[in-house]
């Protein structure tokens, strides 16, 4: 079953307006949700939407609240999220980082007390579309064991880097510190598929590709083993210190995943080079990458974000694939 992009936006918007959002905020948030599914990140688009509505109903998300500046000097600012809608707060924060980069060359916004931003890559694309290098990350609830541990004390803390290109086909890295995010694991389970590589541990402590088993234990595997574990800890510390917000361990004391701390960085490369020079550097590097010899016959080398662009084009033309039961449940909201 496939749904047209605009139809998905309008359905999300309808529900959000019913929940108390203004028309403008409902549209902006709905568009971000639908763009996630459009780009193939179904786990943080349609599939996540019912859980967000549940969080609104439970009072974890304040439909009237928005992020606001509370402190800052020069290119660095601290913002309070007021437990507003996570994707709206994140968009506001990256917009402000971009604005600061126009003045200082770099802009850094640390955001506290916010909600799940859904797909972090959205804000990388946002920065790149503005001609900026974008870097951002968030902490999460404790959902991953530190390397060598069994119990969950660190987060899978998604990290994003985006580099702009003149043709809009930007380079965007969007990765959790776990081999697979919980949303991606859920997507494989809903599709009845195994993960392509091991992604966590089963109930007997063995590495597995079975999403059902991993969801039983919540023991996901850090990327690069100890390296991903270390990066997760560092991202959490920086976000908590800069925002003066909650750390992953403190978020774990909440009833659910809310009150997150996030960092948004925008860098304007035009402060160093002309726009053309910047794009020439990027294109030369990607051209060399594309000339790599494929490991398998008929293989194709892609840069980060390239397959997202292909999925976006295909889904715009053919409609976005949806889980029928989830789509029908949303239509009944």
PECOR-V655638 format. One line per field, one symbol per residue. ss: DSSP state (H for helix, E for strand, L for the rest). phi: phi as a letter, one per 40 degrees, with the letter a starting at -180 (. if undefined). burial: # if it has 16 or more other C-alpha atoms within 10 Angstrom, else .. Layout:
ss: ???
phi: ???
burial: ???
//
This chain:
ss: LEELHHHHHHHHHHHHHHLLLLHHHHHHHHHHHHHHHHLLLHHHLHHHHHHHHHHHHHLLLLLLLLLEEEEEELLEEEEELLLLLHHHHHHHHHHHHHHHHHHHLEEEEEEEEELLLLLLHHHHHHHHHLLLEEEEEELLLLLEELLLLLLEEELLLLEEEEELLLLLLLEEEEELLELLLHHHHHHHHHLLLLLLLLLEELLLLLEELLHHHHHHHLLELELLLHHHHHHHHHHHHHHHHHHLLLLHHHHLLLLLLLLEEEEEEEELHHHLLLHHHHHHHHHHHHHHHHLLLLLLLLLLLLLLLHHHHHHHHHHHHHLEELLHHHHHHHHLL
phi: .bbcdcccdcccddccccchccdccccccdccdccccdcgcccbbdccddccccccccgcbccccacacbaiafcbbbbbcffcdcccccccccdccccccccbgabbbbbbfbbdcgccddcccdccccgbcbbaabcaccbaccdgbbccbbbcedbbbbbcbccgcccbbbacccdbcccccccccccgbcccbdbibccbgccabccccccccgcccccgfccccccdcccccccccccfbccdcccccccacagcbabbbbbccccbbcdccdccccccccccdccccccbcgcbcbcdhccccccdcccccbgccbcdccccccccc
burial: ..###..##########...#...##########################.##.##...####.###.......############################..##########################################.....###############..#####################....##..#####....#########.#######....######.######.########.##....#############........##..#.....................##..##.##..##..####....#..#...
//
